[in-house]
Amino acid sequence: MKRLGDLEPKAKVILAREQAAYERSNPKSKEAFERSCRVLPGGVSRTLCYFPPFPCQTAAGEGCWMTDLDGNRRLDLFNCATTLILGHRPAIVMKAVEEQLARGTAFQTNSGLETVLAEMLVERVASVEQIRFTNSGSEGTQMAIRAARAFTGRPKIAKMEGGYHGSHDCVEISVRVPAGGGGPTEAPLPVAGSAGITQRVLDDVIIIPYNNLGVAGGILAAHAADLACVIDEPILGSVGFVPAERAFLVGLREEAKRLGIVFILDEVQSFRLDRGGAQQLFGIAPDLTCFGKIIGGGFPVGAFGGRRDIMALFNTATGGGLIPHAGTFNANPVTMTAGIATM
Ligand SMILES: Cc1ncc(COP(=O)(O)O)c(C=O)c1O
């Protein structure tokens, strides 16, 4: 059997040939990238948009195809990180959005559209009694975590090693852990995924090994007095789409309930798996659920929702709400329209 090392020189030759062909067929994207590098660090505004030697620039999308600046037509397997469940520019969404554009793009008041999309999601997801919209999945997980902290009066959160929940401080931890750098399996260490995350933030994050219920239960129990929530994805997207074992999810849910820890299921990506999300597929009912991506029909979106007694913390009508929830473009009518058409 050949070892990987034996193949390396050949692989390098193939890669160099492919790279040269890519550069030859993308001169406009190259020029555009060089221009963008002058004003955007690394030439992009989103880490994942960069790939070497330079990313192609998309001029248009249609269905499952994208066309770049140089006119190359590409099969879009990335799908804006699983967001475009109906593909690029689906007619039903485009028509609804065009009609909404003629009526307005951003209002200081409700438009009624947020109620319609909220009703659709509440009807689909049995565990969600009430919901609030945000502009990104990251904001959704941030608000859900804050709600859990406020509800329990406890400071710490537990998350999976390899779990991704967005770009804010307390979740950008132990997402892609360097081999051997995550501590022992029985007690994984929180590893900062970015410069600028302080030790104080790390001290408030407890790491759990995925699909290891024995260890996970022990860790939750040991930290229960301080734990506000455990947040989990039904499928770990960022480390290669690793599905949860049902027994793990169900057991974690039960253990959280027993210990009075809020169980947050991050369905930002997995909601597309079933009409009622992955929680319907797995048969579990989290306390709070986070949404994003497909529910905005291709426009910026996020949401969090769940038990009425927890969501009551946001009830502006009773004494101002214990948790303020601002966001200039929350539930803007364009996103809501696209979300309704997509759902
Ligand atoms: C599971 C999960 N949670 C949260 C997020 C963050 O969402 P956003 O990129 O909209 O902030 C993502 C984004 O990929 C995600 O996959």
The ligand as an ORCA input file, in Angstrom:
! r2SCAN-3c Opt
* xyz 0 1
  C     -24.592     26.198     13.820
  C     -24.324     27.641     13.576
  N     -24.577     28.534     14.549
  C     -24.383     29.845     14.373
  C     -23.876     30.334     13.195
  C     -23.651     31.799     13.030
  O     -24.537     32.335     12.114
  P     -24.167     33.701     11.344
  O     -23.040     33.374     10.417
  O     -25.424     34.081     10.626
  O     -23.784     34.688     12.389
  C     -23.585     29.446     12.145
  C     -23.033     29.931     10.871
  O     -22.509     29.221     10.060
  C     -23.808     28.064     12.343
  O     -23.549     27.169     11.390
*
